[in-house]
Amino acid sequence: KLYEPTKQDFRKDLVQQVILRRLDKNVTLGDKVFQIHPPINLPANIAPTPKPNKDNLVAQHTSRFRK
């Protein structure tokens, strides 16, 4: 096994970008324009078939460990 130390070079750039964004007066907290991921509206059920009855599933279940 060879141990490779982790590289943390990205942290300095990341912190610098965060500071620059924080100091930018055009960016305000909660502004919808600057959100990275807009909220996604999914339907309540995306399954193509209705949910089966749990009692039927338990009755049909077979296990090779319980006989």
mmJSON file of the N, C-alpha and C atoms, coordinates in Angstrom:
{"data_MODEL":{"atom_site":{
"group_PDB":["ATOM","ATOM","ATOM","ATOM","ATOM","ATOM","ATOM","ATOM","ATOM","ATOM","ATOM","ATOM","ATOM","ATOM","ATOM","ATOM","ATOM","ATOM","ATOM","ATOM","ATOM","ATOM","ATOM","ATOM","ATOM","ATOM","ATOM","ATOM","ATOM","ATOM","ATOM","ATOM","ATOM","ATOM","ATOM","ATOM","ATOM","ATOM","ATOM","ATOM","ATOM","ATOM","ATOM","ATOM","ATOM","ATOM","ATOM","ATOM","ATOM","ATOM","ATOM","ATOM","ATOM","ATOM","ATOM","ATOM","ATOM","ATOM","ATOM","ATOM","ATOM","ATOM","ATOM","ATOM","ATOM","ATOM","ATOM","ATOM","ATOM","ATOM","ATOM","ATOM","ATOM","ATOM","ATOM","ATOM","ATOM","ATOM","ATOM","ATOM","ATOM","ATOM","ATOM","ATOM","ATOM","ATOM","ATOM","ATOM","ATOM","ATOM","ATOM","ATOM","ATOM","ATOM","ATOM","ATOM","ATOM","ATOM","ATOM","ATOM","ATOM","ATOM","ATOM","ATOM","ATOM","ATOM","ATOM","ATOM","ATOM","ATOM","ATOM","ATOM","ATOM","ATOM","ATOM","ATOM","ATOM","ATOM","ATOM","ATOM","ATOM","ATOM","ATOM","ATOM","ATOM","ATOM","ATOM","ATOM","ATOM","ATOM","ATOM","ATOM","ATOM","ATOM","ATOM","ATOM","ATOM","ATOM","ATOM","ATOM","ATOM","ATOM","ATOM","ATOM","ATOM","ATOM","ATOM","ATOM","ATOM","ATOM","ATOM","ATOM","ATOM","ATOM","ATOM","ATOM","ATOM","ATOM","ATOM","ATOM","ATOM","ATOM","ATOM","ATOM","ATOM","ATOM","ATOM","ATOM","ATOM","ATOM","ATOM","ATOM","ATOM","ATOM","ATOM","ATOM","ATOM","ATOM","ATOM","ATOM","ATOM","ATOM","ATOM","ATOM","ATOM","ATOM","ATOM","ATOM","ATOM","ATOM","ATOM","ATOM","ATOM","ATOM","ATOM","ATOM","ATOM","ATOM","ATOM","ATOM","ATOM"],
"id":[1,2,3,4,5,6,7,8,9,10,11,12,13,14,15,16,17,18,19,20,21,22,23,24,25,26,27,28,29,30,31,32,33,34,35,36,37,38,39,40,41,42,43,44,45,46,47,48,49,50,51,52,53,54,55,56,57,58,59,60,61,62,63,64,65,66,67,68,69,70,71,72,73,74,75,76,77,78,79,80,81,82,83,84,85,86,87,88,89,90,91,92,93,94,95,96,97,98,99,100,101,102,103,104,105,106,107,108,109,110,111,112,113,114,115,116,117,118,119,120,121,122,123,124,125,126,127,128,129,130,131,132,133,134,135,136,137,138,139,140,141,142,143,144,145,146,147,148,149,150,151,152,153,154,155,156,157,158,159,160,161,162,163,164,165,166,167,168,169,170,171,172,173,174,175,176,177,178,179,180,181,182,183,184,185,186,187,188,189,190,191,192,193,194,195,196,197,198,199,200,201],
"type_symbol":["N","C","C","N","C","C","N","C","C","N","C","C","N","C","C","N","C","C","N","C","C","N","C","C","N","C","C","N","C","C","N","C","C","N","C","C","N","C","C","N","C","C","N","C","C","N","C","C","N","C","C","N","C","C","N","C","C","N","C","C","N","C","C","N","C","C","N","C","C","N","C","C","N","C","C","N","C","C","N","C","C","N","C","C","N","C","C","N","C","C","N","C","C","N","C","C","N","C","C","N","C","C","N","C","C","N","C","C","N","C","C","N","C","C","N","C","C","N","C","C","N","C","C","N","C","C","N","C","C","N","C","C","N","C","C","N","C","C","N","C","C","N","C","C","N","C","C","N","C","C","N","C","C","N","C","C","N","C","C","N","C","C","N","C","C","N","C","C","N","C","C","N","C","C","N","C","C","N","C","C","N","C","C","N","C","C","N","C","C","N","C","C","N","C","C","N","C","C","N","C","C"],
"label_atom_id":["N","CA","C","N","CA","C","N","CA","C","N","CA","C","N","CA","C","N","CA","C","N","CA","C","N","CA","C","N","CA","C","N","CA","C","N","CA","C","N","CA","C","N","CA","C","N","CA","C","N","CA","C","N","CA","C","N","CA","C","N","CA","C","N","CA","C","N","CA","C","N","CA","C","N","CA","C","N","CA","C","N","CA","C","N","CA","C","N","CA","C","N","CA","C","N","CA","C","N","CA","C","N","CA","C","N","CA","C","N","CA","C","N","CA","C","N","CA","C","N","CA","C","N","CA","C","N","CA","C","N","CA","C","N","CA","C","N","CA","C","N","CA","C","N","CA","C","N","CA","C","N","CA","C","N","CA","C","N","CA","C","N","CA","C","N","CA","C","N","CA","C","N","CA","C","N","CA","C","N","CA","C","N","CA","C","N","CA","C","N","CA","C","N","CA","C","N","CA","C","N","CA","C","N","CA","C","N","CA","C","N","CA","C","N","CA","C","N","CA","C","N","CA","C","N","CA","C","N","CA","C","N","CA","C"],
"label_alt_id":[null,null,null,null,null,null,null,null,null,null,null,null,null,null,null,null,null,null,null,null,null,null,null,null,null,null,null,null,null,null,null,null,null,null,null,null,null,null,null,null,null,null,null,null,null,null,null,null,null,null,null,null,null,null,null,null,null,null,null,null,null,null,null,null,null,null,null,null,null,null,null,null,null,null,null,null,null,null,null,null,null,null,null,null,null,null,null,null,null,null,null,null,null,null,null,null,null,null,null,null,null,null,null,null,null,null,null,null,null,null,null,null,null,null,null,null,null,null,null,null,null,null,null,null,null,null,null,null,null,null,null,null,null,null,null,null,null,null,null,null,null,null,null,null,null,null,null,null,null,null,null,null,null,null,null,null,null,null,null,null,null,null,null,null,null,null,null,null,null,null,null,null,null,null,null,null,null,null,null,null,null,null,null,null,null,null,null,null,null,null,null,null,null,null,null,null,null,null,null,null,null],
"label_comp_id":["LYS","LYS","LYS","LEU","LEU","LEU","TYR","TYR","TYR","GLU","GLU","GLU","PRO","PRO","PRO","THR","THR","THR","LYS","LYS","LYS","GLN","GLN","GLN","ASP","ASP","ASP","PHE","PHE","PHE","ARG","ARG","ARG","LYS","LYS","LYS","ASP","ASP","ASP","LEU","LEU","LEU","VAL","VAL","VAL","GLN","GLN","GLN","GLN","GLN","GLN","VAL","VAL","VAL","ILE","ILE","ILE","LEU","LEU","LEU","ARG","ARG","ARG","ARG","ARG","ARG","LEU","LEU","LEU","ASP","ASP","ASP","LYS","LYS","LYS","ASN","ASN","ASN","VAL","VAL","VAL","THR","THR","THR","LEU","LEU","LEU","GLY","GLY","GLY","ASP","ASP","ASP","LYS","LYS","LYS","VAL","VAL","VAL","PHE","PHE","PHE","GLN","GLN","GLN","ILE","ILE","ILE","HIS","HIS","HIS","PRO","PRO","PRO","PRO","PRO","PRO","ILE","ILE","ILE","ASN","ASN","ASN","LEU","LEU","LEU","PRO","PRO","PRO","ALA","ALA","ALA","ASN","ASN","ASN","ILE","ILE","ILE","ALA","ALA","ALA","PRO","PRO","PRO","THR","THR","THR","PRO","PRO","PRO","LYS","LYS","LYS","PRO","PRO","PRO","ASN","ASN","ASN","LYS","LYS","LYS","ASP","ASP","ASP","ASN","ASN","ASN","LEU","LEU","LEU","VAL","VAL","VAL","ALA","ALA","ALA","GLN","GLN","GLN","HIS","HIS","HIS","THR","THR","THR","SER","SER","SER","ARG","ARG","ARG","PHE","PHE","PHE","ARG","ARG","ARG","LYS","LYS","LYS"],
"label_asym_id":["A","A","A","A","A","A","A","A","A","A","A","A","A","A","A","A","A","A","A","A","A","A","A","A","A","A","A","A","A","A","A","A","A","A","A","A","A","A","A","A","A","A","A","A","A","A","A","A","A","A","A","A","A","A","A","A","A","A","A","A","A","A","A","A","A","A","A","A","A","A","A","A","A","A","A","A","A","A","A","A","A","A","A","A","A","A","A","A","A","A","A","A","A","A","A","A","A","A","A","A","A","A","A","A","A","A","A","A","A","A","A","A","A","A","A","A","A","A","A","A","A","A","A","A","A","A","A","A","A","A","A","A","A","A","A","A","A","A","A","A","A","A","A","A","A","A","A","A","A","A","A","A","A","A","A","A","A","A","A","A","A","A","A","A","A","A","A","A","A","A","A","A","A","A","A","A","A","A","A","A","A","A","A","A","A","A","A","A","A","A","A","A","A","A","A","A","A","A","A","A","A"],
"label_entity_id":["1","1","1","1","1","1","1","1","1","1","1","1","1","1","1","1","1","1","1","1","1","1","1","1","1","1","1","1","1","1","1","1","1","1","1","1","1","1","1","1","1","1","1","1","1","1","1","1","1","1","1","1","1","1","1","1","1","1","1","1","1","1","1","1","1","1","1","1","1","1","1","1","1","1","1","1","1","1","1","1","1","1","1","1","1","1","1","1","1","1","1","1","1","1","1","1","1","1","1","1","1","1","1","1","1","1","1","1","1","1","1","1","1","1","1","1","1","1","1","1","1","1","1","1","1","1","1","1","1","1","1","1","1","1","1","1","1","1","1","1","1","1","1","1","1","1","1","1","1","1","1","1","1","1","1","1","1","1","1","1","1","1","1","1","1","1","1","1","1","1","1","1","1","1","1","1","1","1","1","1","1","1","1","1","1","1","1","1","1","1","1","1","1","1","1","1","1","1","1","1","1"],
"label_seq_id":[1,1,1,2,2,2,3,3,3,4,4,4,5,5,5,6,6,6,7,7,7,8,8,8,9,9,9,10,10,10,11,11,11,12,12,12,13,13,13,14,14,14,15,15,15,16,16,16,17,17,17,18,18,18,19,19,19,20,20,20,21,21,21,22,22,22,23,23,23,24,24,24,25,25,25,26,26,26,27,27,27,28,28,28,29,29,29,30,30,30,31,31,31,32,32,32,33,33,33,34,34,34,35,35,35,36,36,36,37,37,37,38,38,38,39,39,39,40,40,40,41,41,41,42,42,42,43,43,43,44,44,44,45,45,45,46,46,46,47,47,47,48,48,48,49,49,49,50,50,50,51,51,51,52,52,52,53,53,53,54,54,54,55,55,55,56,56,56,57,57,57,58,58,58,59,59,59,60,60,60,61,61,61,62,62,62,63,63,63,64,64,64,65,65,65,66,66,66,67,67,67],
"pdbx_PDB_ins_code":[null,null,null,null,null,null,null,null,null,null,null,null,null,null,null,null,null,null,null,null,null,null,null,null,null,null,null,null,null,null,null,null,null,null,null,null,null,null,null,null,null,null,null,null,null,null,null,null,null,null,null,null,null,null,null,null,null,null,null,null,null,null,null,null,null,null,null,null,null,null,null,null,null,null,null,null,null,null,null,null,null,null,null,null,null,null,null,null,null,null,null,null,null,null,null,null,null,null,null,null,null,null,null,null,null,null,null,null,null,null,null,null,null,null,null,null,null,null,null,null,null,null,null,null,null,null,null,null,null,null,null,null,null,null,null,null,null,null,null,null,null,null,null,null,null,null,null,null,null,null,null,null,null,null,null,null,null,null,null,null,null,null,null,null,null,null,null,null,null,null,null,null,null,null,null,null,null,null,null,null,null,null,null,null,null,null,null,null,null,null,null,null,null,null,null,null,null,null,null,null,null],
"Cartn_x":[0.842,0.0,0.878,0.557,1.265,0.334,0.832,0.033,0.297,-0.757,-0.639,-1.301,-0.563,-1.184,-2.203,-3.249,-4.281,-3.761,-4.288,-3.903,-5.006,-4.645,-5.612,-5.421,-4.834,-4.567,-5.847,-6.922,-8.166,-8.772,-8.438,-9.066,-8.765,-7.539,-7.167,-7.995,-8.132,-8.939,-10.411,-10.898,-12.299,-12.614,-11.756,-11.963,-11.887,-10.969,-10.844,-12.113,-12.677,-13.912,-15.078,-15.136,-16.207,-16.094,-14.884,-14.685,-15.051,-14.631,-14.969,-16.474,-17.132,-18.59,-19.278,-18.754,-19.349,-19.183,-18.068,-17.815,-18.518,-19.045,-19.751,-21.082,-21.28,-22.502,-23.716,-23.505,-24.622,-25.294,-24.604,-25.141,-25.747,-27.036,-27.702,-28.228,-28.269,-28.724,-30.197,-30.532,-31.915,-32.377,-31.512,-31.894,-32.002,-33.14,-33.395,-32.454,-31.977,-31.107,-29.787,-29.286,-27.974,-28.013,-29.16,-29.226,-28.56,-27.762,-27.053,-28.019,-28.845,-29.794,-31.204,-31.957,-33.338,-34.145,-35.149,-35.948,-36.659,-36.739,-37.378,-38.715,-39.753,-41.083,-41.359,-41.344,-41.637,-43.054,-43.711,-45.037,-44.928,-46.036,-46.031,-45.593,-46.021,-45.666,-45.17,-43.92,-43.371,-43.302,-43.817,-43.814,-44.845,-44.517,-45.464,-46.635,-46.519,-47.593,-47.961,-49.191,-49.576,-48.839,-48.759,-48.069,-48.833,-48.145,-48.848,-49.208,-50.135,-50.585,-49.473,-49.126,-48.029,-48.343,-49.587,-49.96,-49.742,-50.088,-49.877,-48.389,-47.599,-46.159,-45.532,-45.944,-45.404,-45.812,-47.039,-47.507,-46.76,-46.388,-45.694,-44.201,-43.673,-42.231,-41.796,-40.753,-40.183,-38.722,-38.281,-36.902,-36.317,-35.105,-34.472,-33.967,-34.009,-33.546,-34.67,-35.905,-37.056,-37.889,-37.974,-38.763,-39.757],
"Cartn_y":[-1.188,0.0,1.239,2.14,3.409,4.494,5.271,6.362,7.615,8.195,9.463,10.527,11.535,12.601,13.362,13.806,14.545,15.91,16.387,17.716,18.691,19.723,20.707,22.048,22.024,23.268,24.005,23.273,23.889,24.795,24.574,25.332,26.82,27.165,28.577,29.295,28.686,29.289,29.357,28.32,28.284,29.378,29.533,30.574,31.952,32.127,33.417,33.737,32.736,32.951,33.278,32.621,32.894,34.318,34.737,36.097,37.128,36.918,37.865,37.931,36.79,36.79,37.484,37.278,37.906,39.418,39.898,41.336,42.011,41.231,41.799,42.374,43.659,44.333,43.993,43.449,43.105,41.795,40.976,39.687,39.855,39.546,39.633,38.249,37.984,36.7,36.503,35.363,35.044,35.537,36.198,36.685,35.499,35.34,34.186,34.152,35.297,35.358,34.652,34.693,34.159,32.757,32.115,30.752,29.802,28.892,27.949,26.906,26.333,25.316,25.823,26.148,26.568,25.391,25.658,24.562,23.786,22.474,21.596,21.146,21.304,20.878,19.499,18.474,17.114,16.749,15.922,15.467,14.587,14.42,13.665,12.22,11.589,10.199,10.104,9.692,9.589,8.136,7.208,5.795,5.567,4.727,4.493,3.596,2.874,1.988,2.329,2.034,2.317,1.4,1.843,1.093,-0.194,-1.354,-2.61,-2.717,-3.619,-3.851,-4.57,-4.069,-4.633,-6.046,-6.309,-7.641,-8.699,-8.366,-9.313,-9.551,-8.517,-8.669,-9.54,-9.348,-10.149,-11.606,-11.853,-13.228,-13.915,-13.175,-13.753,-13.92,-13.271,-13.31,-14.701,-15.209,-16.491,-16.279,-16.996,-16.9,-18.294,-18.463,-19.78,-20.072,-19.091,-19.281,-19.701,-19.383,-19.78,-20.771,-21.989,-23.006,-23.66],
"Cartn_z":[0.0,0.0,0.0,-0.865,-0.904,-0.405,0.492,1.037,0.216,-0.295,-0.999,-0.147,0.245,1.028,0.178,0.836,0.115,-0.279,-1.374,-1.852,-1.46,-0.777,-0.304,-1.0,-2.197,-2.92,-3.298,-3.496,-3.935,-2.863,-1.617,-0.527,-0.596,-0.924,-0.984,-2.048,-3.229,-4.294,-3.9,-3.252,-2.849,-1.834,-0.843,0.172,-0.474,-1.41,-2.096,-2.884,-3.562,-4.313,-3.389,-2.241,-1.275,-0.748,-0.434,0.085,-0.97,-2.21,-3.276,-3.5,-3.446,-3.622,-2.45,-1.258,-0.067,-0.101,-0.622,-0.679,-1.851,-2.789,-3.934,-3.461,-3.662,-3.189,-4.051,-5.246,-6.126,-5.72,-4.95,-4.52,-3.133,-3.016,-1.716,-1.335,-0.059,0.443,0.118,-0.445,-0.76,-2.111,-2.875,-4.195,-5.149,-5.813,-6.676,-7.879,-8.317,-9.493,-9.229,-8.009,-7.691,-7.089,-7.084,-6.569,-7.553,-7.032,-7.888,-8.444,-7.592,-8.018,-7.73,-8.759,-8.501,-7.968,-7.159,-6.6,-7.705,-7.536,-8.513,-7.946,-8.724,-8.302,-8.891,-8.044,-8.466,-8.065,-8.856,-8.438,-7.196,-6.507,-5.258,-5.473,-6.561,-6.826,-8.26,-8.428,-9.773,-10.246,-9.455,-9.838,-10.945,-11.94,-13.033,-12.634,-11.53,-11.081,-9.644,-9.239,-7.847,-6.869,-5.634,-4.585,-4.275,-4.243,-3.95,-2.471,-2.182,-0.817,-0.043,1.128,1.91,2.396,2.77,3.255,2.173,0.927,-0.171,-0.405,-0.316,-0.518,0.562,1.808,2.907,2.736,2.289,2.098,0.955,-0.079,-1.228,-0.987,0.018,0.262,0.71,0.076,0.486,0.845,1.845,2.29,2.378,1.924,2.007,3.414,4.299,5.667,6.603,6.256,7.076,6.286,6.797,6.084,6.994],
"occupancy":[1.0,1.0,1.0,1.0,1.0,1.0,1.0,1.0,1.0,1.0,1.0,1.0,1.0,1.0,1.0,1.0,1.0,1.0,1.0,1.0,1.0,1.0,1.0,1.0,1.0,1.0,1.0,1.0,1.0,1.0,1.0,1.0,1.0,1.0,1.0,1.0,1.0,1.0,1.0,1.0,1.0,1.0,1.0,1.0,1.0,1.0,1.0,1.0,1.0,1.0,1.0,1.0,1.0,1.0,1.0,1.0,1.0,1.0,1.0,1.0,1.0,1.0,1.0,1.0,1.0,1.0,1.0,1.0,1.0,1.0,1.0,1.0,1.0,1.0,1.0,1.0,1.0,1.0,1.0,1.0,1.0,1.0,1.0,1.0,1.0,1.0,1.0,1.0,1.0,1.0,1.0,1.0,1.0,1.0,1.0,1.0,1.0,1.0,1.0,1.0,1.0,1.0,1.0,1.0,1.0,1.0,1.0,1.0,1.0,1.0,1.0,1.0,1.0,1.0,1.0,1.0,1.0,1.0,1.0,1.0,1.0,1.0,1.0,1.0,1.0,1.0,1.0,1.0,1.0,1.0,1.0,1.0,1.0,1.0,1.0,1.0,1.0,1.0,1.0,1.0,1.0,1.0,1.0,1.0,1.0,1.0,1.0,1.0,1.0,1.0,1.0,1.0,1.0,1.0,1.0,1.0,1.0,1.0,1.0,1.0,1.0,1.0,1.0,1.0,1.0,1.0,1.0,1.0,1.0,1.0,1.0,1.0,1.0,1.0,1.0,1.0,1.0,1.0,1.0,1.0,1.0,1.0,1.0,1.0,1.0,1.0,1.0,1.0,1.0,1.0,1.0,1.0,1.0,1.0,1.0,1.0,1.0,1.0,1.0,1.0,1.0],
"B_iso_or_equiv":[0.0,0.0,0.0,0.0,0.0,0.0,0.0,0.0,0.0,0.0,0.0,0.0,0.0,0.0,0.0,0.0,0.0,0.0,0.0,0.0,0.0,0.0,0.0,0.0,0.0,0.0,0.0,0.0,0.0,0.0,0.0,0.0,0.0,0.0,0.0,0.0,0.0,0.0,0.0,0.0,0.0,0.0,0.0,0.0,0.0,0.0,0.0,0.0,0.0,0.0,0.0,0.0,0.0,0.0,0.0,0.0,0.0,0.0,0.0,0.0,0.0,0.0,0.0,0.0,0.0,0.0,0.0,0.0,0.0,0.0,0.0,0.0,0.0,0.0,0.0,0.0,0.0,0.0,0.0,0.0,0.0,0.0,0.0,0.0,0.0,0.0,0.0,0.0,0.0,0.0,0.0,0.0,0.0,0.0,0.0,0.0,0.0,0.0,0.0,0.0,0.0,0.0,0.0,0.0,0.0,0.0,0.0,0.0,0.0,0.0,0.0,0.0,0.0,0.0,0.0,0.0,0.0,0.0,0.0,0.0,0.0,0.0,0.0,0.0,0.0,0.0,0.0,0.0,0.0,0.0,0.0,0.0,0.0,0.0,0.0,0.0,0.0,0.0,0.0,0.0,0.0,0.0,0.0,0.0,0.0,0.0,0.0,0.0,0.0,0.0,0.0,0.0,0.0,0.0,0.0,0.0,0.0,0.0,0.0,0.0,0.0,0.0,0.0,0.0,0.0,0.0,0.0,0.0,0.0,0.0,0.0,0.0,0.0,0.0,0.0,0.0,0.0,0.0,0.0,0.0,0.0,0.0,0.0,0.0,0.0,0.0,0.0,0.0,0.0,0.0,0.0,0.0,0.0,0.0,0.0,0.0,0.0,0.0,0.0,0.0,0.0],
"pdbx_formal_charge":[null,null,null,null,null,null,null,null,null,null,null,null,null,null,null,null,null,null,null,null,null,null,null,null,null,null,null,null,null,null,null,null,null,null,null,null,null,null,null,null,null,null,null,null,null,null,null,null,null,null,null,null,null,null,null,null,null,null,null,null,null,null,null,null,null,null,null,null,null,null,null,null,null,null,null,null,null,null,null,null,null,null,null,null,null,null,null,null,null,null,null,null,null,null,null,null,null,null,null,null,null,null,null,null,null,null,null,null,null,null,null,null,null,null,null,null,null,null,null,null,null,null,null,null,null,null,null,null,null,null,null,null,null,null,null,null,null,null,null,null,null,null,null,null,null,null,null,null,null,null,null,null,null,null,null,null,null,null,null,null,null,null,null,null,null,null,null,null,null,null,null,null,null,null,null,null,null,null,null,null,null,null,null,null,null,null,null,null,null,null,null,null,null,null,null,null,null,null,null,null,null],
"auth_seq_id":[1,1,1,2,2,2,3,3,3,4,4,4,5,5,5,6,6,6,7,7,7,8,8,8,9,9,9,10,10,10,11,11,11,12,12,12,13,13,13,14,14,14,15,15,15,16,16,16,17,17,17,18,18,18,19,19,19,20,20,20,21,21,21,22,22,22,23,23,23,24,24,24,25,25,25,26,26,26,27,27,27,28,28,28,29,29,29,30,30,30,31,31,31,32,32,32,33,33,33,34,34,34,35,35,35,36,36,36,37,37,37,38,38,38,39,39,39,40,40,40,41,41,41,42,42,42,43,43,43,44,44,44,45,45,45,46,46,46,47,47,47,48,48,48,49,49,49,50,50,50,51,51,51,52,52,52,53,53,53,54,54,54,55,55,55,56,56,56,57,57,57,58,58,58,59,59,59,60,60,60,61,61,61,62,62,62,63,63,63,64,64,64,65,65,65,66,66,66,67,67,67],
"auth_comp_id":["LYS","LYS","LYS","LEU","LEU","LEU","TYR","TYR","TYR","GLU","GLU","GLU","PRO","PRO","PRO","THR","THR","THR","LYS","LYS","LYS","GLN","GLN","GLN","ASP","ASP","ASP","PHE","PHE","PHE","ARG","ARG","ARG","LYS","LYS","LYS","ASP","ASP","ASP","LEU","LEU","LEU","VAL","VAL","VAL","GLN","GLN","GLN","GLN","GLN","GLN","VAL","VAL","VAL","ILE","ILE","ILE","LEU","LEU","LEU","ARG","ARG","ARG","ARG","ARG","ARG","LEU","LEU","LEU","ASP","ASP","ASP","LYS","LYS","LYS","ASN","ASN","ASN","VAL","VAL","VAL","THR","THR","THR","LEU","LEU","LEU","GLY","GLY","GLY","ASP","ASP","ASP","LYS","LYS","LYS","VAL","VAL","VAL","PHE","PHE","PHE","GLN","GLN","GLN","ILE","ILE","ILE","HIS","HIS","HIS","PRO","PRO","PRO","PRO","PRO","PRO","ILE","ILE","ILE","ASN","ASN","ASN","LEU","LEU","LEU","PRO","PRO","PRO","ALA","ALA","ALA","ASN","ASN","ASN","ILE","ILE","ILE","ALA","ALA","ALA","PRO","PRO","PRO","THR","THR","THR","PRO","PRO","PRO","LYS","LYS","LYS","PRO","PRO","PRO","ASN","ASN","ASN","LYS","LYS","LYS","ASP","ASP","ASP","ASN","ASN","ASN","LEU","LEU","LEU","VAL","VAL","VAL","ALA","ALA","ALA","GLN","GLN","GLN","HIS","HIS","HIS","THR","THR","THR","SER","SER","SER","ARG","ARG","ARG","PHE","PHE","PHE","ARG","ARG","ARG","LYS","LYS","LYS"],
"auth_asym_id":["A","A","A","A","A","A","A","A","A","A","A","A","A","A","A","A","A","A","A","A","A","A","A","A","A","A","A","A","A","A","A","A","A","A","A","A","A","A","A","A","A","A","A","A","A","A","A","A","A","A","A","A","A","A","A","A","A","A","A","A","A","A","A","A","A","A","A","A","A","A","A","A","A","A","A","A","A","A","A","A","A","A","A","A","A","A","A","A","A","A","A","A","A","A","A","A","A","A","A","A","A","A","A","A","A","A","A","A","A","A","A","A","A","A","A","A","A","A","A","A","A","A","A","A","A","A","A","A","A","A","A","A","A","A","A","A","A","A","A","A","A","A","A","A","A","A","A","A","A","A","A","A","A","A","A","A","A","A","A","A","A","A","A","A","A","A","A","A","A","A","A","A","A","A","A","A","A","A","A","A","A","A","A","A","A","A","A","A","A","A","A","A","A","A","A","A","A","A","A","A","A"],
"auth_atom_id":["N","CA","C","N","CA","C","N","CA","C","N","CA","C","N","CA","C","N","CA","C","N","CA","C","N","CA","C","N","CA","C","N","CA","C","N","CA","C","N","CA","C","N","CA","C","N","CA","C","N","CA","C","N","CA","C","N","CA","C","N","CA","C","N","CA","C","N","CA","C","N","CA","C","N","CA","C","N","CA","C","N","CA","C","N","CA","C","N","CA","C","N","CA","C","N","CA","C","N","CA","C","N","CA","C","N","CA","C","N","CA","C","N","CA","C","N","CA","C","N","CA","C","N","CA","C","N","CA","C","N","CA","C","N","CA","C","N","CA","C","N","CA","C","N","CA","C","N","CA","C","N","CA","C","N","CA","C","N","CA","C","N","CA","C","N","CA","C","N","CA","C","N","CA","C","N","CA","C","N","CA","C","N","CA","C","N","CA","C","N","CA","C","N","CA","C","N","CA","C","N","CA","C","N","CA","C","N","CA","C","N","CA","C","N","CA","C","N","CA","C","N","CA","C","N","CA","C","N","CA","C","N","CA","C"],
"pdbx_PDB_model_num":[1,1,1,1,1,1,1,1,1,1,1,1,1,1,1,1,1,1,1,1,1,1,1,1,1,1,1,1,1,1,1,1,1,1,1,1,1,1,1,1,1,1,1,1,1,1,1,1,1,1,1,1,1,1,1,1,1,1,1,1,1,1,1,1,1,1,1,1,1,1,1,1,1,1,1,1,1,1,1,1,1,1,1,1,1,1,1,1,1,1,1,1,1,1,1,1,1,1,1,1,1,1,1,1,1,1,1,1,1,1,1,1,1,1,1,1,1,1,1,1,1,1,1,1,1,1,1,1,1,1,1,1,1,1,1,1,1,1,1,1,1,1,1,1,1,1,1,1,1,1,1,1,1,1,1,1,1,1,1,1,1,1,1,1,1,1,1,1,1,1,1,1,1,1,1,1,1,1,1,1,1,1,1,1,1,1,1,1,1,1,1,1,1,1,1,1,1,1,1,1,1]
}}}
